[in-house]
């Protein structure tokens, strides 16, 4: 399933470092949950120590301002199969219980929300078309 799959995580570089890390971590969990083939494997070393792998594919962390991230998200929200779109809306930071996020979400319009980060997984051509002009986060 990962033959033609590419990943990208886009994050707002204006966020403080801790929030960048939190955003990337949360998005990564969402991508892995949506597409388990990205990492649902185990490896064993010669001493029989078994680990769970982190990712079977490279995970570039790209940067873009919040408005660009929102625009990319809206472009990505097309009815495609075998893809994942995991946004991290800024309002989620003020909610400390997932049930509150789930209850609040239906009353929100993502086109009007600030988006701190976005995770994408899908066909290489699709990912490149959305992220090809973005720079790596440094």
Beta strands, then each sheet from edge to edge (+ up, - down):
strand 1: 5-11
strand 2: 42-44
strand 3: 50-52
strand 4: 60-63
strand 5: 84-89
strand 6: 115-123
strand 7: 135-136
sheet 1: 5+ 6- 1+ 4+ 7-
sheet 2: 2+ 3-
end
